[in-house]
C-alpha cells in the first residue's frame, strides 16, 4: 500500500449512458455496443464483427421514431403544441415539461438548416442537450421551423403548392419565432425565456432581434452555437462548389419546378441504413457529412450517425439555401436579394437592406469551433464585433470540433453543454432580485418566512394541532410529561421537556436527549404524531426522553438580566448553544436521572451544536454514550438549495440590511403565522406555494409530502433564531471550514480569539461514538459534506445512507416513511468494520422485529463485482434472500466490500488517492472477509463460534481466496453456499466481456498511463438516469439489453421491475485492478493471486484443496460469465462439496441468481432447507455431547 507521501490523484473512468457493470469500459474505449441480440452474439463468436455499438445510450432504431416518440421512449413527459405565425404558417412545438417547477424561465431550442427538433435528442439521455436540461427540471421547448417534416401546415396554403415554399429564413425570424415566443410566455406565465440556437437556429434569432427589437426584452439570454450570420470563409468543398454554381442550380430547380429541398421521406431511414452500414466507419454518409461540416472521426458515433440520417434531412425551401449563398457572396447579413428591380418594389431600395444588428440588446453567449468548415472562427469573431453589447465568447477546446459536433459529438456535453448548464445555473443564482443591501435583505427574509417552517404533520387533527405547544401536544396524546428549566453559564434560561417512560418493565438506564434544527423547536420530534414521531417511538420503547429548546426559540426567550427585545440578548450564534446551552442541559439531565451518560440525537443544527461542544469542551465526550447525527450540518459546501446559495453569496448584503434595520432576531414565532399559512396553502391544493418553496430549500420529495401537514407548519415553525446563527452557516458555506464566527474585521477577531482568523473546531477531539445518517436528495447537506465529516471524526461507529433516493433534509423529521428495511417489519442496523489494512467497511444487519432465533447461526451474505448489500434485498420482502432468512429468525449480515458505495473510507487514505484503489479481490478475501466474520462473531457470540456464508459471483471469489489461504477462518464457517462461483473464467461467452478481453492489451496500458484506478463509482445522477431510461413497462429497455449481453438472455425469467431496482443500486463501484485480476485469470486459466508484472516469477496458485469447508455450489447453464465447464473443472479440486447442481434449466443466467422471477422457488428454498438441515444436525450433536 502506498504511503501518504506517495499518494497520487485519482482519475475516475467516466460513466457513460448505458453503463452497467463491465460494459462501461467497453463502451467508453472501444465503441462495442450494448444492443447485441443472441443471434448477433453468435455471429460475433463466429468472427462476424459487423454489429457496432454506440457510445451513447441509444439504438439505431431511434432513427425511425418521431421527436415525441423519442422523448417518450426514454421516459420523459411530452406535450405537443402549435403556434401560428402572422402569415399563416403553423409551427409545431414539442415540450418536455418539468417534473418540478424550479426555474423561472422556459428554454426554447431551435434547430439548424435541413434539421428538426430531433437534433437536440439524437444522442440520447445524459448527452443530448434537451434531456440534460429536462433532467435539471428546466421547462424545455423544441421548435420545428416552417417547412420541415413536422411543420408543413398553413391556415390557407397546401404544402404541395409553390406559394407555400416562397419563404426563406427571414420569415422564420420575422413571423415564426415571435409567434412561438409569445405562445410559450403566454402558456407558462413567464416574462422571459432563454434561447438556444444552432446554425440557422441562430440566424433566425438575429433576424428577429434586429427586425423586431421589442422581442429582445422577452429573451433572458441567447446561446448561439456556431452562429450562421457571417459566412464569407466557408471551407467545405461541397458547399463551396454549390456556392460557385448557385445560379445554375437555381435555374435548374426553377425549371424543374422544385421548391422544396431534401424533404424527409418515410423510406429515408431504410435507404440510408442500406447505403451507410454502421459497420463501415467510412461509409457514404460519414464521407458526405465530413466533407460538409469538417472531419472529426474520433468523435463520430456510428449509431448516432445512423439515427441522424433517419431524421435529417428534414426538408427546407430552396430559397433558404439561396439566401445563405447570398450572405456568402456579399459578406453581409442582409435580407433576401430579389434583384434590383424586385428589391426596389419590396424594399424601396435597389439593394436588399442589411439587418440592424445594433438593435440586438439581448445578452449573447457564442460557442464556435476551429474545425467548423461552414462557420469559420474568423467570421464568428467578425460577427461578434457587430453586436452592441460584447458577447461572451467560447472557442471549443477540441481543435477537431466541427459544425455538426455541436449536436452530435461524443464530447458535445463536455465541450459545450456543461458550460451552458453551468451558466444557466449561475445566472439564476445571481439574477437581480433587486439592487442594494436593503432589497436583498428584504428578499431573503420574505423567502425565509415562507420556506423555513421545518416540520410536517401526520394526518391527524391538522386543523387544531398546529396551535398546540410542545407540552400540550404531548398531553393531547395521553402522554405524561415534565417541564424543566436550565440556566446556562452566560445567563440564558432554556426550557426542557421530559417524557418519562411508563414502561417499568423495560430498563433503559440511559436518558435520551433530542436537539432540534435551525428556526425549529422541540416540536420537531413530536408533530407527526404517535407511531411516527421519534420522541413518541422512543418513549413507547421505554426510553427516558428529553427535548431541549435552545436559546432564542419560542420556548427559550428568557435571560437572568437581558430582555429579549435588546440587541445584547441576540448577540449569539450556534457556537454559544454548543458551548453553554448543551453543557447546562446535559449536566441537568444527568443530575436529575442519576445517570453517568446519555444518548444524544441531533438533527441539522442540533448536530452542529454538538460538534461545537465536543470539540471545544472535550470533557463532555465522556458523558455521551452515543451520538446519532441526522443530516449533520458541519460542512455546508455543495449546497443545492438555490435559496441557501443565494443567502451565502449575498450574506454581506444581508448582514448590512439586518444591522441597518435593527433585526437581530430573524423569523420569531407568532400566533398569526398559523392562520396566514392555512390561508395561503390550503390542504386541498396539491402544489401550494409553501410546498414549492420548501422543496427549493430542502429538496423535492413529492411522495413524502402530506398536504394536511401544511396546516401544522405555521403553528410551530419558524420558531425564531438570531441573525448571527444564519450568518454563521453562510460563513461555513463560503469558507469551507468548520470554524467559529468570523467577525470579518481583523481587529474584532483579534479581540475575540487573539488571532486574525476565527479558529477551526478541532474535530479530532470528538471521541464520543457517532452514528451518522444522511440522504442523497438533501439539498442543504450534500452527501460529499457528510463523507468529509465522517473521514475527520475519530470514532464513527456507523455511516448510513437513507436508501430512498428522494429523501430530503426535512424528511428526517417529517417524511411519511423514514425506514427502509424496517418498513417491511425488520430491524435494520448499520456498522462500520475496520480491516487490518485500514479500510472501513459498511456492514448492514437485519433481523425480524422479535429478534433472531438464538439457536440459529448468523448468516453473512456477500455480493458480486460492482454490487452491494442491496443485491440481497432488491426483489422485495416476498422473495429476496435477505428478507427470507431474517423472517425465519436468522441474524442476517449484508457485506459491502472495499470500494463500493458503502465502503469508501480508510483510516489514512481518501478515495481521491490512487493508493486507496491499490487492491484486488485478493485483499477482500485476505482482509475484508476476516474482519467482518470476526466482527459478527464478537457481536453475536453463537455457541458454535461459527457463521453461515453465502456468496454470489465475486462474493465466492473472495470466499475461496480466504478459505484456501487462511486456515484459521475455515473453522469459523460452518457451511457455505457459492452461487455462480467466479473462480475460473477462461470460457466467457458474454460478447461485452469477450471484446474487453480481446482488447485488454490496449486498455490496461491506457488505464495505467491515465492513472485510472476507480471503476464505475455509484452516483445518484447515474442511478436516476438509468432508472429513467429503463422503465419497467418497456420489456426491451436499454438496461435489459445490456444485462442480456453481459449475463446471458433468459426472457422467461425477466422481471423488468427488478431490473429497474437493480440499476438503482448497481454499479456500486470497484477498483479497476479487480477487473485486471479477473483478466489475468481468463488469460491464464489458473486461479492465483494478482501478478504485478509479467516478467516477474509466476505467482503460486491458490490451494483450493485447502478449502475444506462444506459447500453447496449452484451454477447456471446459460451463464455467459461463469461457464458450467469451468465450474466443474475447479470443483474437482475441492475436498468437501455437499452439492454441485445447475439451477433453473438451460436458460438460467448469471444475473438470475439475484433478480429472476422464480428465484425463491428455484434456489432460495433449497438454501434455506440446507441451513435448516445443518441446524438440526448441529442441535443433535450438541444434545449428544
LINQUIZI-V451097 format. One record per pair of residues at least 6 apart in sequence whose C-alpha atoms are under 6 Angstrom apart, sorted by the first residue. I is the first residue (numbers start at 1). J is the second residue. D is the distance in whole Angstrom. If there is no record, write none. Layout:
i | j | d
I | J | D
I | J | D
This chain:
i | j | d
2 | 915 | 5
7 | 913 | 6
7 | 915 | 6
8 | 913 | 6
8 | 914 | 5
9 | 913 | 5
9 | 914 | 6
10 | 912 | 5
10 | 913 | 6
10 | 914 | 5
11 | 1011 | 6
11 | 1012 | 5
12 | 1012 | 6
12 | 1014 | 5
13 | 1015 | 6
17 | 56 | 6
17 | 57 | 5
18 | 57 | 5
21 | 1067 | 6
23 | 992 | 6
26 | 32 | 6
26 | 996 | 6
27 | 55 | 5
31 | 53 | 6
31 | 54 | 6
31 | 55 | 6
32 | 52 | 6
32 | 53 | 5
33 | 52 | 6
33 | 53 | 3
33 | 54 | 5
34 | 53 | 6
34 | 1042 | 5
35 | 1041 | 6
50 | 279 | 5
52 | 279 | 6
54 | 303 | 5
57 | 124 | 6
58 | 124 | 6
60 | 303 | 5
60 | 307 | 6
62 | 307 | 6
63 | 307 | 4
63 | 310 | 4
64 | 310 | 6
67 | 118 | 5
74 | 1029 | 5
75 | 1028 | 5
75 | 1029 | 6
77 | 96 | 6
78 | 95 | 6
78 | 96 | 5
79 | 94 | 6
79 | 95 | 5
80 | 93 | 6
80 | 94 | 5
81 | 93 | 5
82 | 91 | 6
82 | 92 | 5
82 | 93 | 6
83 | 90 | 6
83 | 91 | 5
83 | 179 | 6
83 | 180 | 6
84 | 90 | 4
85 | 175 | 5
85 | 176 | 5
85 | 179 | 5
88 | 154 | 5
88 | 155 | 5
89 | 154 | 4
90 | 153 | 5
90 | 154 | 5
91 | 151 | 5
92 | 144 | 6
92 | 151 | 5
93 | 142 | 6
93 | 143 | 5
94 | 141 | 6
94 | 142 | 5
95 | 140 | 6
95 | 141 | 4
96 | 140 | 5
97 | 139 | 5
98 | 137 | 5
98 | 138 | 6
98 | 139 | 5
100 | 137 | 6
105 | 193 | 5
106 | 139 | 5
106 | 193 | 5
107 | 140 | 5
107 | 141 | 6
107 | 193 | 6
107 | 194 | 5
107 | 195 | 6
108 | 141 | 5
108 | 142 | 6
108 | 195 | 5
109 | 142 | 5
109 | 196 | 5
109 | 197 | 6
110 | 143 | 6
110 | 197 | 5
110 | 201 | 5
111 | 117 | 6
111 | 198 | 6
111 | 201 | 5
112 | 198 | 6
112 | 199 | 5
112 | 200 | 4
112 | 201 | 5
113 | 200 | 5
114 | 313 | 5
114 | 314 | 5
114 | 315 | 5
114 | 316 | 6
115 | 312 | 5
115 | 313 | 6
115 | 314 | 5
116 | 144 | 6
117 | 142 | 5
117 | 143 | 6
117 | 144 | 6
120 | 128 | 6
120 | 129 | 6
120 | 130 | 6
121 | 128 | 5
123 | 304 | 6
125 | 131 | 5
126 | 132 | 6
127 | 413 | 6
147 | 316 | 5
148 | 314 | 5
148 | 315 | 5
148 | 316 | 6
149 | 264 | 6
149 | 314 | 5
157 | 164 | 6
165 | 259 | 6
165 | 317 | 6
168 | 319 | 5
168 | 320 | 4
169 | 320 | 6
173 | 204 | 4
173 | 205 | 6
173 | 207 | 5
173 | 208 | 5
174 | 208 | 5
192 | 218 | 4
192 | 219 | 5
192 | 220 | 6
193 | 219 | 5
193 | 220 | 6
194 | 219 | 6
194 | 220 | 5
194 | 221 | 5
195 | 222 | 5
196 | 222 | 6
196 | 223 | 5
197 | 224 | 5
198 | 225 | 5
199 | 226 | 5
199 | 227 | 5
199 | 228 | 5
200 | 228 | 6
202 | 224 | 6
202 | 227 | 5
203 | 228 | 5
203 | 229 | 6
209 | 216 | 6
209 | 360 | 5
210 | 356 | 5
210 | 357 | 5
210 | 359 | 5
210 | 360 | 5
216 | 361 | 6
216 | 362 | 5
221 | 363 | 5
222 | 364 | 5
223 | 365 | 5
223 | 366 | 6
224 | 366 | 5
225 | 367 | 5
226 | 367 | 6
226 | 368 | 5
230 | 379 | 5
231 | 328 | 5
231 | 375 | 6
232 | 328 | 5
232 | 331 | 5
233 | 376 | 6
234 | 373 | 6
234 | 374 | 5
235 | 373 | 5
236 | 291 | 6
236 | 292 | 5
236 | 373 | 5
243 | 325 | 6
259 | 317 | 6
259 | 318 | 6
260 | 316 | 6
260 | 317 | 4
260 | 318 | 6
261 | 315 | 6
261 | 316 | 5
261 | 317 | 6
261 | 318 | 5
262 | 315 | 5
263 | 314 | 6
263 | 315 | 4
264 | 313 | 6
264 | 314 | 5
264 | 315 | 6
269 | 310 | 4
276 | 283 | 5
276 | 284 | 6
276 | 285 | 6
278 | 302 | 5
293 | 373 | 5
293 | 374 | 6
293 | 402 | 6
293 | 403 | 5
294 | 372 | 6
294 | 373 | 5
294 | 402 | 5
296 | 400 | 6
299 | 409 | 5
299 | 410 | 5
323 | 336 | 6
333 | 354 | 6
334 | 353 | 6
334 | 354 | 4
334 | 355 | 6
335 | 352 | 6
335 | 353 | 6
337 | 352 | 5
340 | 350 | 5
343 | 350 | 5
344 | 350 | 5
357 | 387 | 6
358 | 387 | 6
358 | 388 | 5
364 | 391 | 5
365 | 391 | 5
365 | 392 | 5
365 | 393 | 6
366 | 393 | 5
367 | 394 | 5
367 | 395 | 6
368 | 395 | 5
369 | 395 | 6
369 | 396 | 5
369 | 401 | 6
370 | 377 | 6
370 | 399 | 6
371 | 400 | 5
371 | 401 | 5
371 | 402 | 5
372 | 402 | 4
372 | 403 | 5
406 | 412 | 6
437 | 653 | 5
437 | 657 | 5
438 | 657 | 5
441 | 654 | 4
441 | 657 | 5
451 | 693 | 5
451 | 694 | 5
452 | 718 | 6
453 | 713 | 6
453 | 717 | 4
453 | 718 | 5
455 | 524 | 6
455 | 713 | 6
455 | 814 | 6
456 | 709 | 5
456 | 713 | 6
456 | 814 | 5
457 | 527 | 5
457 | 528 | 4
457 | 709 | 4
457 | 712 | 6
458 | 528 | 4
462 | 711 | 6
462 | 712 | 6
466 | 712 | 4
466 | 715 | 4
467 | 715 | 5
470 | 523 | 5
481 | 498 | 5
481 | 499 | 5
482 | 497 | 6
482 | 498 | 5
483 | 496 | 6
483 | 497 | 5
484 | 496 | 5
485 | 494 | 6
485 | 495 | 5
485 | 496 | 6
486 | 493 | 6
486 | 494 | 5
487 | 493 | 5
488 | 580 | 6
488 | 581 | 6
488 | 584 | 5
491 | 559 | 5
491 | 560 | 5
492 | 559 | 4
493 | 558 | 5
493 | 559 | 5
494 | 556 | 5
495 | 549 | 6
495 | 556 | 6
496 | 547 | 6
496 | 548 | 5
497 | 546 | 6
497 | 547 | 5
498 | 545 | 6
498 | 546 | 4
499 | 545 | 5
500 | 544 | 5
501 | 539 | 6
501 | 542 | 5
501 | 543 | 6
501 | 544 | 5
503 | 542 | 5
506 | 542 | 6
508 | 543 | 6
510 | 598 | 5
511 | 544 | 5
511 | 598 | 5
512 | 544 | 6
512 | 545 | 5
512 | 546 | 6
512 | 598 | 6
512 | 599 | 5
512 | 600 | 6
513 | 546 | 5
513 | 547 | 6
513 | 600 | 5
514 | 547 | 5
514 | 601 | 5
514 | 602 | 6
515 | 548 | 6
515 | 602 | 5
515 | 606 | 5
516 | 522 | 6
516 | 603 | 6
516 | 606 | 5
517 | 603 | 6
517 | 604 | 5
517 | 605 | 4
517 | 606 | 5
518 | 605 | 5
519 | 718 | 5
519 | 719 | 5
519 | 720 | 5
519 | 721 | 6
520 | 717 | 6
520 | 718 | 6
520 | 719 | 5
521 | 549 | 6
522 | 547 | 6
522 | 548 | 6
522 | 549 | 6
525 | 533 | 6
525 | 534 | 6
525 | 535 | 5
526 | 533 | 5
530 | 536 | 5
531 | 537 | 6
552 | 721 | 5
553 | 719 | 5
553 | 720 | 5
553 | 721 | 6
554 | 719 | 5
562 | 569 | 6
570 | 664 | 6
570 | 722 | 6
573 | 724 | 5
573 | 725 | 4
574 | 725 | 6
578 | 609 | 4
578 | 610 | 6
578 | 612 | 5
578 | 613 | 5
579 | 613 | 5
597 | 623 | 4
597 | 624 | 5
597 | 625 | 6
598 | 624 | 5
598 | 625 | 6
599 | 624 | 6
599 | 625 | 5
599 | 626 | 5
600 | 627 | 5
601 | 627 | 6
601 | 628 | 5
602 | 629 | 5
603 | 630 | 5
604 | 631 | 5
604 | 632 | 5
604 | 633 | 5
605 | 633 | 6
607 | 629 | 6
607 | 632 | 5
608 | 633 | 5
608 | 634 | 6
614 | 621 | 6
614 | 766 | 5
615 | 761 | 6
615 | 762 | 5
615 | 763 | 5
615 | 765 | 5
615 | 766 | 5
621 | 767 | 6
621 | 768 | 5
626 | 769 | 5
626 | 770 | 6
627 | 770 | 5
628 | 770 | 6
628 | 771 | 5
628 | 772 | 6
629 | 772 | 5
630 | 773 | 5
631 | 774 | 5
635 | 785 | 5
636 | 733 | 5
636 | 781 | 6
637 | 733 | 5
639 | 779 | 6
639 | 780 | 5
640 | 779 | 5
641 | 696 | 6
641 | 697 | 5
641 | 779 | 5
643 | 697 | 6
648 | 730 | 5
664 | 722 | 6
664 | 723 | 5
665 | 721 | 6
665 | 722 | 4
665 | 723 | 6
666 | 720 | 6
666 | 721 | 5
666 | 722 | 6
666 | 723 | 6
667 | 720 | 5
668 | 719 | 5
668 | 720 | 4
669 | 718 | 6
669 | 719 | 5
669 | 720 | 6
673 | 714 | 5
674 | 714 | 4
674 | 715 | 5
677 | 714 | 6
678 | 711 | 5
681 | 688 | 5
683 | 707 | 5
683 | 708 | 5
698 | 779 | 5
698 | 780 | 6
698 | 808 | 6
698 | 809 | 5
699 | 778 | 6
699 | 779 | 5
699 | 808 | 5
701 | 806 | 5
704 | 815 | 5
704 | 816 | 5
728 | 741 | 6
738 | 760 | 6
739 | 759 | 6
739 | 760 | 4
739 | 761 | 5
740 | 758 | 6
740 | 759 | 6
742 | 758 | 6
743 | 749 | 6
746 | 756 | 5
749 | 756 | 5
750 | 756 | 5
763 | 793 | 6
764 | 793 | 6
764 | 794 | 6
767 | 795 | 6
769 | 795 | 5
769 | 796 | 6
770 | 796 | 5
770 | 797 | 6
771 | 797 | 6
771 | 798 | 5
772 | 799 | 5
773 | 800 | 5
773 | 801 | 6
774 | 801 | 5
775 | 801 | 6
775 | 802 | 5
775 | 807 | 6
776 | 805 | 6
777 | 806 | 5
777 | 807 | 5
777 | 808 | 5
778 | 808 | 4
778 | 809 | 5
797 | 832 | 6
798 | 830 | 6
798 | 831 | 5
798 | 832 | 5
821 | 828 | 6
822 | 828 | 6
826 | 847 | 6
826 | 848 | 5
826 | 849 | 5
827 | 846 | 5
827 | 847 | 5
827 | 848 | 6
827 | 849 | 5
828 | 845 | 6
828 | 846 | 5
829 | 844 | 6
829 | 845 | 5
830 | 843 | 6
830 | 844 | 5
831 | 842 | 6
831 | 843 | 5
832 | 841 | 5
832 | 842 | 5
833 | 840 | 5
833 | 841 | 5
834 | 840 | 4
835 | 927 | 6
835 | 928 | 6
835 | 931 | 5
838 | 906 | 5
838 | 907 | 5
839 | 906 | 4
840 | 905 | 5
840 | 906 | 5
841 | 903 | 4
842 | 896 | 6
842 | 902 | 5
842 | 903 | 5
843 | 894 | 6
843 | 895 | 5
843 | 896 | 6
844 | 893 | 6
844 | 894 | 5
845 | 892 | 6
845 | 893 | 4
846 | 892 | 5
847 | 886 | 5
847 | 891 | 5
848 | 886 | 6
848 | 887 | 6
852 | 889 | 4
852 | 890 | 5
852 | 891 | 5
853 | 889 | 5
856 | 890 | 6
857 | 947 | 5
858 | 890 | 6
858 | 891 | 5
858 | 892 | 6
858 | 947 | 5
859 | 892 | 5
859 | 893 | 6
859 | 947 | 6
859 | 948 | 5
859 | 949 | 6
860 | 893 | 5
860 | 949 | 5
861 | 894 | 5
861 | 950 | 5
861 | 951 | 6
862 | 895 | 5
862 | 951 | 5
862 | 955 | 5
863 | 952 | 6
863 | 955 | 5
864 | 952 | 5
864 | 953 | 5
864 | 954 | 4
864 | 955 | 5
865 | 954 | 5
866 | 1067 | 5
866 | 1068 | 5
866 | 1069 | 5
866 | 1070 | 6
867 | 1066 | 6
867 | 1068 | 6
868 | 896 | 6
869 | 894 | 5
869 | 895 | 6
869 | 896 | 6
872 | 880 | 6
872 | 881 | 6
872 | 882 | 5
873 | 880 | 5
873 | 882 | 6
875 | 1058 | 6
877 | 883 | 5
879 | 1160 | 6
899 | 1070 | 5
900 | 1068 | 5
900 | 1069 | 5
900 | 1070 | 6
901 | 1068 | 5
909 | 916 | 6
917 | 1071 | 5
920 | 1073 | 5
920 | 1074 | 4
921 | 1074 | 6
924 | 958 | 6
925 | 958 | 4
925 | 961 | 5
925 | 962 | 5
926 | 962 | 6
946 | 972 | 4
946 | 973 | 5
946 | 974 | 6
947 | 973 | 5
947 | 974 | 6
948 | 973 | 6
948 | 974 | 6
948 | 975 | 5
948 | 976 | 6
949 | 976 | 5
950 | 976 | 6
950 | 977 | 5
951 | 978 | 5
952 | 979 | 5
953 | 980 | 5
953 | 981 | 5
953 | 982 | 5
954 | 982 | 6
956 | 978 | 6
956 | 981 | 5
957 | 982 | 5
957 | 983 | 6
963 | 970 | 5
963 | 1107 | 5
964 | 1103 | 5
964 | 1104 | 5
964 | 1106 | 5
964 | 1107 | 5
975 | 1110 | 5
975 | 1111 | 6
976 | 1111 | 5
977 | 1111 | 5
977 | 1112 | 5
977 | 1113 | 6
978 | 1113 | 5
979 | 1114 | 5
980 | 1115 | 5
984 | 1126 | 6
985 | 1082 | 5
985 | 1122 | 6
986 | 1082 | 4
986 | 1085 | 6
987 | 1123 | 6
988 | 1120 | 6
988 | 1121 | 5
989 | 1120 | 4
990 | 1045 | 6
990 | 1046 | 5
990 | 1120 | 5
1013 | 1071 | 6
1013 | 1072 | 5
1014 | 1071 | 5
1014 | 1072 | 5
1015 | 1069 | 6
1015 | 1070 | 5
1015 | 1071 | 6
1015 | 1072 | 5
1016 | 1069 | 5
1017 | 1068 | 6
1017 | 1069 | 4
1018 | 1067 | 6
1018 | 1068 | 5
1018 | 1069 | 6
1023 | 1064 | 5
1027 | 1060 | 6
1030 | 1037 | 5
1030 | 1039 | 6
1032 | 1056 | 5
1032 | 1057 | 5
1047 | 1119 | 6
1047 | 1120 | 5
1047 | 1149 | 6
1047 | 1150 | 5
1047 | 1151 | 6
1048 | 1119 | 6
1048 | 1120 | 5
1048 | 1149 | 5
1050 | 1147 | 5
1053 | 1156 | 5
1053 | 1157 | 5
1055 | 1157 | 6
1058 | 1155 | 6
1077 | 1090 | 6
1081 | 1087 | 6
1087 | 1101 | 6
1088 | 1101 | 4
1088 | 1102 | 5
1104 | 1133 | 6
1104 | 1134 | 6
1105 | 1133 | 5
1105 | 1134 | 5
1105 | 1135 | 6
1108 | 1135 | 5
1108 | 1136 | 5
1110 | 1136 | 5
1110 | 1137 | 6
1110 | 1138 | 6
1111 | 1137 | 5
1111 | 1138 | 5
1112 | 1138 | 5
1112 | 1139 | 5
1113 | 1139 | 6
1113 | 1140 | 5
1114 | 1141 | 5
1114 | 1142 | 6
1115 | 1142 | 5
1116 | 1142 | 5
1116 | 1143 | 6
1116 | 1148 | 5
1116 | 1149 | 5
1117 | 1146 | 5
1117 | 1148 | 6
1118 | 1147 | 5
1118 | 1148 | 5
1118 | 1149 | 5
1119 | 1149 | 4
1119 | 1150 | 5
